[in-house]
Amino acid sequence: MKQERSWLVALVATGAMVLGLGDANAALYDEMRSYTQPGAELVMPYDTDAGRVSFLVVSNISTEQVSTHWVFWNEDCDEAVNFSICLTPNDTVVVDPRDMQAMNADNERIGPEISLEDVKGVVTVVAYKTNENCAPFTESSLIADDSIVGAFTFADTADGYSFGNDALALGTDAGGDVEVPEPDLGYDYEFVLQTFNPESVDASIVVLSHLREYDGDGTVRPSSLTMRFSTNFVDTTEIPTSLPDTIVSCTEFYSIAGDLIPAATTVETSGIIRLQPQTGLTNGTDYLYGIVGQSVLAYGASSSVKEEQVPGSPSPAFVDGMDLF
C-alpha cells in the first residue's frame, strides 16, 4: 500500500496517466461543446457547503464586449441567484459565490451584495451581445457565440486539498440558441469517469448534472427529469465489475468509494467507471455534464466526464501496461 500510494502521489503531482484505447473504431464524441475553445454558454460546478469554497473564472476572448448572465442553480434545480457581469474584450472576472455582485464595464461592483453559503450545484454563464454601455441582457438580446471561456477551482479548507478544471463551453445552433451535443444513440454510447485506486485516495467527488435545452430563452439549464445509467467499473486488467445504476436528476454530488462503488464492492486498482444510458437521454435535448475530483494528501486532480461511442460491442477503454496500481 505504501509503494502504491507513493506512485499515486507522484502521478497526481505530475499529472501523468497512461491511457489507451483498445479499439481503433472508438471515438470521443466532440460536437458543439469544448473544454478548451470559447462558447456562448459555460457550465461549472460550485460548492460552498461544509467548509468548501469555489472560485469561478470567466474571460471574454472575443473582440466585442458582452453582457454575461450568471445563474446559480442548486442541487434541486432551483435558481439560487442571478446577476449580470459586463466583460469588455480580453476582460476576466473571478467570482467567489460567497461574495458576489453585478459589475459594469469599468469593473465596478454594483447592485446588491450576494452571498451563497451552504449551497452547491452548477452555475450557467451565458454571453449576450450588448450596446456600448454594456447594458444587461433583455429578452430580445442575441446570444454571443465563441466569446467566453472559463475555469473553476474547488477547495476543501477542512481536509486541505483543492482541484480545478475547465468549464464546459456550449455553442449555438443555426437559430442562435444554445444547444447540447447530440449523441448517436444508435451506437453503444457511454460516459466514462477516470478514477485512481479508490483505496489510495483520501477524498473524491463526482458532480453529475442533467443538462437540458430550454426553449423559453434559448439557453441550457439543469433539468429535474431523471436519467438512469447502468454502471460498471473496469479495472486495469479490463475486467468489469457491475455496480448499482447511477441516477442523475438536476445536479448530484457523489463520492467514488461509498456512493458509485458501494462499500461491499472491492476495487483495488485504478480504472474507469462506465455510465451507459438507459432512460432520460434523448437526441438533441439532454446531456450529462460531469467532473471528477480526487485528492491524495494536499495533491488534487480533476478530469471531465468523457464520452465514447463504439459500433458494436464495447471495447476495452483503459489499458495500463505498467504494474503501478
C-alpha positions as a Markdown table, in Angstrom:
| # | Residue | x | y | z |
|---|---|---|---|---|
| 1 | Met | 0.0 | 0.0 | 0.0 |
| 2 | Lys | 2.8 | 2.5 | 0.8 |
| 3 | Gln | 4.5 | 1.8 | -2.5 |
| 4 | Glu | 1.2 | 2.2 | -4.4 |
| 5 | Arg | 0.4 | 5.4 | -2.6 |
| 6 | Ser | 3.8 | 6.9 | -3.4 |
| 7 | Trp | 3.3 | 6.2 | -7.0 |
| 8 | Leu | -0.2 | 7.7 | -6.9 |
| 9 | Val | 1.1 | 10.9 | -5.2 |
| 10 | Ala | 3.8 | 11.2 | -7.9 |
| 11 | Leu | 1.2 | 10.7 | -10.7 |
| 12 | Val | -1.2 | 13.3 | -9.2 |
| 13 | Ala | 1.6 | 15.8 | -8.7 |
| 14 | Thr | 2.9 | 15.5 | -12.3 |
| 15 | Gly | -0.5 | 15.0 | -13.9 |
| 16 | Ala | 0.7 | 11.8 | -15.6 |
| 17 | Met | -1.5 | 8.9 | -16.5 |
| 18 | Val | -1.1 | 6.0 | -19.0 |
| 19 | Leu | -4.2 | 5.6 | -21.1 |
| 20 | Gly | -5.0 | 3.8 | -24.3 |
| 21 | Leu | -8.0 | 2.9 | -26.5 |
| 22 | Gly | -8.3 | -0.8 | -27.3 |
| 23 | Asp | -10.4 | -0.3 | -30.4 |
| 24 | Ala | -9.4 | 1.8 | -33.4 |
| 25 | Asn | -13.1 | 2.4 | -34.1 |
| 26 | Ala | -13.6 | 4.0 | -30.7 |
| 27 | Ala | -14.1 | 7.8 | -30.8 |
| 28 | Leu | -14.7 | 10.6 | -28.4 |
| 29 | Tyr | -17.8 | 12.5 | -29.4 |
| 30 | Asp | -16.9 | 16.2 | -29.8 |
| 31 | Glu | -19.5 | 18.4 | -31.4 |
| 32 | Met | -20.9 | 21.8 | -30.2 |
| 33 | Arg | -19.1 | 21.7 | -27.0 |
| 34 | Ser | -15.5 | 22.1 | -25.8 |
| 35 | Tyr | -13.4 | 22.4 | -22.7 |
| 36 | Thr | -10.7 | 24.4 | -24.5 |
| 37 | Gln | -12.5 | 26.6 | -27.1 |
| 38 | Pro | -14.8 | 29.6 | -26.4 |
| 39 | Gly | -18.5 | 29.2 | -26.4 |
| 40 | Ala | -21.8 | 31.0 | -25.9 |
| 41 | Glu | -22.6 | 29.4 | -22.5 |
| 42 | Leu | -20.4 | 28.0 | -19.8 |
| 43 | Val | -21.3 | 25.3 | -17.2 |
| 44 | Met | -19.3 | 24.9 | -14.0 |
| 45 | Pro | -19.9 | 23.3 | -10.6 |
| 46 | Tyr | -19.7 | 25.2 | -7.3 |
| 47 | Asp | -19.8 | 24.2 | -3.6 |
| 48 | Thr | -19.9 | 26.3 | -0.5 |
| 49 | Asp | -21.1 | 23.5 | 1.7 |
| 50 | Ala | -19.3 | 22.2 | 4.9 |
| 51 | Gly | -16.1 | 24.3 | 4.7 |
| 52 | Arg | -15.7 | 24.1 | 0.9 |
| 53 | Val | -15.1 | 27.1 | -1.3 |
| 54 | Ser | -15.2 | 27.6 | -5.0 |
| 55 | Phe | -13.7 | 30.2 | -7.4 |
| 56 | Leu | -15.1 | 30.7 | -10.9 |
| 57 | Val | -13.1 | 32.4 | -13.7 |
| 58 | Val | -14.6 | 33.7 | -16.9 |
| 59 | Ser | -12.8 | 35.5 | -19.7 |
| 60 | Asn | -14.1 | 37.3 | -22.8 |
| 61 | Ile | -11.7 | 36.5 | -25.6 |
| 62 | Ser | -13.8 | 38.0 | -28.4 |
| 63 | Thr | -13.3 | 41.4 | -30.0 |
| 64 | Glu | -16.7 | 42.8 | -28.7 |
| 65 | Gln | -17.8 | 43.4 | -25.1 |
| 66 | Val | -20.5 | 41.1 | -23.8 |
| 67 | Ser | -23.0 | 41.1 | -21.0 |
| 68 | Thr | -22.8 | 37.8 | -19.2 |
| 69 | His | -25.8 | 36.4 | -17.3 |
| 70 | Trp | -24.8 | 34.3 | -14.3 |
| 71 | Val | -27.4 | 31.9 | -12.8 |
| 72 | Phe | -26.5 | 29.7 | -9.8 |
| 73 | Trp | -28.7 | 26.6 | -9.7 |
| 74 | Asn | -28.8 | 24.5 | -6.5 |
| 75 | Glu | -28.9 | 20.7 | -6.3 |
| 76 | Asp | -32.7 | 20.7 | -6.8 |
| 77 | Cys | -32.7 | 22.8 | -10.0 |
| 78 | Asp | -33.9 | 25.9 | -8.1 |
| 79 | Glu | -32.4 | 29.2 | -9.1 |
| 80 | Ala | -30.4 | 30.4 | -6.1 |
| 81 | Val | -29.5 | 33.8 | -7.6 |
| 82 | Asn | -28.8 | 35.5 | -10.9 |
| 83 | Phe | -27.0 | 38.7 | -11.9 |
| 84 | Ser | -25.1 | 40.3 | -14.8 |
| 85 | Ile | -21.4 | 41.0 | -15.3 |
| 86 | Cys | -20.1 | 43.1 | -18.2 |
| 87 | Leu | -16.9 | 41.8 | -19.8 |
| 88 | Thr | -15.0 | 44.0 | -22.2 |
| 89 | Pro | -12.7 | 42.5 | -24.8 |
| 90 | Asn | -9.9 | 40.5 | -23.1 |
| 91 | Asp | -11.6 | 41.1 | -19.7 |
| 92 | Thr | -11.5 | 38.5 | -16.9 |
| 93 | Val | -13.6 | 38.1 | -13.8 |
| 94 | Val | -13.1 | 35.8 | -10.8 |
| 95 | Val | -16.3 | 35.1 | -8.8 |
| 96 | Asp | -16.4 | 33.7 | -5.2 |
| 97 | Pro | -20.0 | 32.5 | -4.6 |
| 98 | Arg | -19.7 | 33.7 | -1.0 |
| 99 | Asp | -19.1 | 37.3 | -2.1 |
| 100 | Met | -20.7 | 38.3 | -5.4 |
| 101 | Gln | -22.1 | 41.4 | -7.1 |
| 102 | Ala | -23.1 | 42.6 | -10.6 |
| 103 | Met | -20.3 | 44.5 | -12.4 |
| 104 | Asn | -20.3 | 47.3 | -15.0 |
| 105 | Ala | -18.0 | 48.0 | -17.9 |
| 106 | Asp | -15.5 | 49.7 | -15.6 |
| 107 | Asn | -15.2 | 46.6 | -13.4 |
| 108 | Glu | -17.1 | 48.3 | -10.7 |
| 109 | Arg | -19.3 | 46.2 | -8.4 |
| 110 | Ile | -22.9 | 47.5 | -8.5 |
| 111 | Gly | -26.2 | 46.4 | -7.0 |
| 112 | Pro | -27.0 | 44.2 | -4.0 |
| 113 | Glu | -24.2 | 42.1 | -2.5 |
| 114 | Ile | -24.9 | 38.4 | -2.8 |
| 115 | Ser | -23.5 | 35.5 | -0.7 |
| 116 | Leu | -24.3 | 31.8 | -1.1 |
| 117 | Glu | -23.4 | 29.8 | 1.9 |
| 118 | Asp | -24.0 | 26.0 | 2.4 |
| 119 | Val | -25.2 | 25.7 | -1.2 |
| 120 | Lys | -23.9 | 23.6 | -4.1 |
| 121 | Gly | -24.9 | 22.9 | -7.7 |
| 122 | Val | -23.9 | 24.3 | -11.1 |
| 123 | Val | -23.6 | 27.8 | -12.5 |
| 124 | Thr | -24.5 | 28.7 | -16.1 |
| 125 | Val | -22.9 | 31.8 | -17.7 |
| 126 | Val | -24.4 | 33.0 | -20.9 |
| 127 | Ala | -22.8 | 35.7 | -23.1 |
| 128 | Tyr | -25.1 | 38.2 | -24.8 |
| 129 | Lys | -24.3 | 40.9 | -27.4 |
| 130 | Thr | -24.8 | 44.3 | -25.9 |
| 131 | Asn | -24.5 | 48.1 | -26.6 |
| 132 | Glu | -21.6 | 50.5 | -26.0 |
| 133 | Asn | -22.9 | 51.0 | -22.4 |
| 134 | Cys | -22.8 | 47.2 | -21.8 |
| 135 | Ala | -26.5 | 47.1 | -20.8 |
| 136 | Pro | -27.7 | 43.9 | -19.2 |
| 137 | Phe | -29.4 | 41.4 | -21.5 |
| 138 | Thr | -33.1 | 41.6 | -22.3 |
| 139 | Glu | -35.5 | 39.1 | -23.9 |
| 140 | Ser | -34.5 | 40.5 | -27.3 |
| 141 | Ser | -30.7 | 40.2 | -26.8 |
| 142 | Leu | -28.8 | 37.9 | -29.1 |
| 143 | Ile | -26.5 | 35.3 | -27.7 |
| 144 | Ala | -22.8 | 35.8 | -28.4 |
| 145 | Asp | -21.2 | 32.6 | -29.5 |
| 146 | Asp | -17.5 | 31.9 | -29.5 |
| 147 | Ser | -16.9 | 34.6 | -26.9 |
| 148 | Ile | -16.2 | 33.2 | -23.4 |
| 149 | Val | -14.0 | 30.6 | -21.7 |
| 150 | Gly | -13.9 | 29.6 | -18.1 |
| 151 | Ala | -12.5 | 27.5 | -15.3 |
| 152 | Phe | -13.3 | 26.6 | -11.7 |
| 153 | Thr | -11.5 | 25.7 | -8.5 |
| 154 | Phe | -12.8 | 23.6 | -5.7 |
| 155 | Ala | -11.1 | 23.8 | -2.3 |
| 156 | Asp | -11.8 | 21.9 | 1.0 |
| 157 | Thr | -10.4 | 24.0 | 3.8 |
| 158 | Ala | -11.1 | 21.3 | 6.4 |
| 159 | Asp | -9.3 | 18.5 | 4.6 |
| 160 | Gly | -6.7 | 20.8 | 3.0 |
| 161 | Tyr | -6.9 | 19.9 | -0.7 |
| 162 | Ser | -8.1 | 21.6 | -3.9 |
| 163 | Phe | -8.5 | 20.8 | -7.6 |
| 164 | Gly | -9.7 | 22.7 | -10.7 |
| 165 | Asn | -10.8 | 22.2 | -14.3 |
| 166 | Asp | -12.0 | 24.0 | -17.3 |
| 167 | Ala | -15.7 | 25.0 | -17.8 |
| 168 | Leu | -17.8 | 23.2 | -20.3 |
| 169 | Ala | -18.4 | 25.6 | -23.2 |
| 170 | Leu | -21.6 | 25.1 | -25.3 |
| 171 | Gly | -22.2 | 26.6 | -28.8 |
| 172 | Thr | -25.3 | 27.8 | -30.6 |
| 173 | Asp | -27.3 | 26.2 | -33.4 |
| 174 | Ala | -28.3 | 27.9 | -36.7 |
| 175 | Gly | -31.1 | 29.7 | -35.0 |
| 176 | Gly | -28.8 | 31.3 | -32.4 |
| 177 | Asp | -29.9 | 29.1 | -29.4 |
| 178 | Val | -27.5 | 27.2 | -27.2 |
| 179 | Glu | -27.6 | 23.5 | -27.8 |
| 180 | Val | -26.2 | 20.4 | -26.2 |
| 181 | Pro | -24.3 | 17.7 | -28.1 |
| 182 | Glu | -26.3 | 15.1 | -29.9 |
| 183 | Pro | -25.0 | 11.6 | -29.2 |
| 184 | Asp | -25.7 | 8.9 | -31.8 |
| 185 | Leu | -27.8 | 6.6 | -29.6 |
| 186 | Gly | -27.7 | 4.0 | -32.4 |
| 187 | Tyr | -24.2 | 3.2 | -31.2 |
| 188 | Asp | -23.1 | 1.7 | -27.9 |
| 189 | Tyr | -22.8 | 5.2 | -26.3 |
| 190 | Glu | -21.5 | 5.7 | -22.8 |
| 191 | Phe | -20.0 | 8.2 | -20.5 |
| 192 | Val | -16.7 | 7.4 | -18.8 |
| 193 | Leu | -15.2 | 8.5 | -15.4 |
| 194 | Gln | -11.5 | 8.0 | -14.9 |
| 195 | Thr | -10.5 | 7.0 | -11.4 |
| 196 | Phe | -7.4 | 6.4 | -9.4 |
| 197 | Asn | -7.4 | 3.4 | -7.0 |
| 198 | Pro | -10.2 | 4.3 | -4.6 |
| 199 | Glu | -8.3 | 2.8 | -1.7 |
| 200 | Ser | -5.4 | 5.1 | -2.3 |
| 201 | Val | -7.2 | 8.5 | -2.4 |
| 202 | Asp | -8.1 | 10.5 | 0.7 |
| 203 | Ala | -11.2 | 12.1 | -0.9 |
| 204 | Ser | -13.1 | 12.1 | -4.1 |
| 205 | Ile | -16.1 | 13.9 | -5.5 |
| 206 | Val | -18.1 | 13.3 | -8.7 |
| 207 | Val | -20.5 | 16.0 | -9.9 |
| 208 | Leu | -23.1 | 14.9 | -12.4 |
| 209 | Ser | -25.7 | 17.2 | -13.9 |
| 210 | His | -28.6 | 16.6 | -16.2 |
| 211 | Leu | -28.5 | 19.5 | -18.7 |
| 212 | Arg | -31.4 | 20.2 | -21.0 |
| 213 | Glu | -32.1 | 22.8 | -23.7 |
| 214 | Tyr | -34.7 | 25.3 | -22.5 |
| 215 | Asp | -37.0 | 26.7 | -25.3 |
| 216 | Gly | -38.0 | 29.7 | -23.2 |
| 217 | Asp | -34.9 | 31.7 | -23.8 |
| 218 | Gly | -32.6 | 29.5 | -25.9 |
| 219 | Thr | -30.2 | 28.5 | -23.1 |
| 220 | Val | -29.3 | 25.3 | -21.4 |
| 221 | Arg | -30.1 | 24.6 | -17.7 |
| 222 | Pro | -30.2 | 21.7 | -15.3 |
| 223 | Ser | -33.3 | 19.5 | -15.5 |
| 224 | Ser | -35.2 | 17.8 | -12.8 |
| 225 | Leu | -36.1 | 14.9 | -15.2 |
| 226 | Thr | -34.3 | 11.7 | -14.2 |
| 227 | Met | -31.6 | 10.0 | -16.2 |
| 228 | Arg | -30.7 | 6.4 | -15.4 |
| 229 | Phe | -27.3 | 4.8 | -16.3 |
| 230 | Ser | -26.3 | 1.2 | -16.0 |
| 231 | Thr | -22.9 | 1.4 | -14.3 |
| 232 | Asn | -19.8 | -0.8 | -14.2 |
| 233 | Phe | -16.2 | -0.5 | -13.2 |
| 234 | Val | -13.4 | -1.7 | -15.5 |
| 235 | Asp | -10.0 | -2.3 | -13.8 |
| 236 | Thr | -6.5 | -2.2 | -15.3 |
| 237 | Thr | -6.8 | -5.8 | -16.4 |
| 238 | Glu | -10.0 | -4.9 | -18.3 |
| 239 | Ile | -12.2 | -6.9 | -16.0 |
| 240 | Pro | -15.7 | -5.3 | -15.5 |
| 241 | Thr | -17.5 | -5.2 | -12.2 |
| 242 | Ser | -21.2 | -4.5 | -12.1 |
| 243 | Leu | -22.3 | -1.5 | -9.9 |
| 244 | Pro | -25.7 | -0.2 | -9.0 |
| 245 | Asp | -27.4 | 2.0 | -11.5 |
| 246 | Thr | -26.5 | 5.7 | -11.3 |
| 247 | Ile | -29.4 | 8.2 | -11.1 |
| 248 | Val | -28.9 | 11.8 | -12.2 |
| 249 | Ser | -31.6 | 14.4 | -11.6 |
| 250 | Cys | -30.7 | 18.1 | -11.5 |
| 251 | Thr | -27.2 | 18.0 | -10.0 |
| 252 | Glu | -25.8 | 15.1 | -8.0 |
| 253 | Phe | -22.7 | 15.1 | -5.8 |
| 254 | Tyr | -21.3 | 11.7 | -5.3 |
| 255 | Ser | -18.1 | 10.2 | -3.9 |
| 256 | Ile | -16.4 | 7.4 | -5.9 |
| 257 | Ala | -16.0 | 5.0 | -3.0 |
| 258 | Gly | -19.2 | 4.6 | -0.9 |
| 259 | Asp | -21.5 | 6.1 | -3.5 |
| 260 | Leu | -20.8 | 5.0 | -7.1 |
| 261 | Ile | -18.8 | 2.0 | -5.8 |
| 262 | Pro | -20.6 | 0.5 | -2.8 |
| 263 | Ala | -18.7 | -0.3 | 0.4 |
| 264 | Ala | -19.4 | -4.0 | -0.2 |
| 265 | Thr | -17.7 | -4.0 | -3.6 |
| 266 | Thr | -14.0 | -4.4 | -3.6 |
| 267 | Val | -12.0 | -2.3 | -6.1 |
| 268 | Glu | -8.2 | -2.3 | -5.7 |
| 269 | Thr | -6.9 | -0.7 | -8.9 |
| 270 | Ser | -7.4 | 2.5 | -10.9 |
| 271 | Gly | -9.7 | 2.2 | -13.9 |
| 272 | Ile | -12.9 | 3.7 | -15.4 |
| 273 | Ile | -16.5 | 3.8 | -14.4 |
| 274 | Arg | -18.8 | 3.4 | -17.4 |
| 275 | Leu | -22.2 | 5.0 | -17.4 |
| 276 | Gln | -24.4 | 3.6 | -20.1 |
| 277 | Pro | -27.7 | 5.5 | -20.7 |
| 278 | Gln | -30.9 | 3.5 | -20.0 |
| 279 | Thr | -33.5 | 6.3 | -19.7 |
| 280 | Gly | -33.7 | 10.0 | -19.9 |
| 281 | Leu | -31.1 | 10.8 | -22.5 |
| 282 | Thr | -32.6 | 11.8 | -25.8 |
| 283 | Asn | -31.1 | 13.1 | -29.0 |
| 284 | Gly | -30.8 | 16.8 | -29.2 |
| 285 | Thr | -32.3 | 18.0 | -25.9 |
| 286 | Asp | -30.5 | 16.2 | -23.0 |
| 287 | Tyr | -26.8 | 15.8 | -22.0 |
| 288 | Leu | -24.8 | 14.6 | -19.0 |
| 289 | Tyr | -22.3 | 17.1 | -17.6 |
| 290 | Gly | -19.8 | 15.9 | -15.1 |
| 291 | Ile | -16.4 | 16.3 | -13.4 |
| 292 | Val | -14.3 | 14.0 | -11.2 |
| 293 | Gly | -12.0 | 15.3 | -8.4 |
| 294 | Gln | -9.7 | 13.2 | -6.4 |
| 295 | Ser | -7.1 | 14.1 | -3.8 |
| 296 | Val | -4.1 | 12.4 | -2.0 |
| 297 | Leu | -2.8 | 14.5 | 0.9 |
| 298 | Ala | -2.7 | 18.0 | -0.4 |
| 299 | Tyr | -2.5 | 16.9 | -4.1 |
| 300 | Gly | -5.6 | 17.2 | -6.1 |
| 301 | Ala | -6.5 | 16.2 | -9.7 |
| 302 | Ser | -9.6 | 16.6 | -11.8 |
| 303 | Ser | -11.0 | 15.4 | -15.1 |
| 304 | Ser | -14.1 | 15.8 | -17.1 |
| 305 | Val | -16.6 | 13.1 | -17.9 |
| 306 | Lys | -15.6 | 11.5 | -21.2 |
| 307 | Glu | -17.9 | 10.3 | -24.0 |
| 308 | Glu | -17.4 | 7.2 | -26.1 |
| 309 | Gln | -19.5 | 5.8 | -28.9 |
| 310 | Val | -18.4 | 2.4 | -30.3 |
| 311 | Pro | -20.0 | 0.5 | -33.1 |
| 312 | Gly | -21.0 | -3.0 | -31.9 |
| 313 | Ser | -20.0 | -4.2 | -28.5 |
| 314 | Pro | -18.0 | -2.0 | -26.1 |
| 315 | Ser | -14.2 | -2.5 | -26.4 |
| 316 | Pro | -11.6 | -2.1 | -23.7 |
| 317 | Ala | -11.2 | 1.6 | -23.0 |
| 318 | Phe | -8.5 | 1.6 | -20.3 |
| 319 | Val | -5.1 | -0.1 | -20.9 |
| 320 | Asp | -2.3 | 0.1 | -18.4 |
| 321 | Gly | 0.7 | -2.0 | -19.2 |
| 322 | Met | 2.6 | -0.9 | -16.1 |
| 323 | Asp | 2.2 | -2.5 | -12.7 |
| 324 | Leu | 1.8 | 0.8 | -10.9 |
| 325 | Phe | -1.6 | 0.1 | -9.5 |
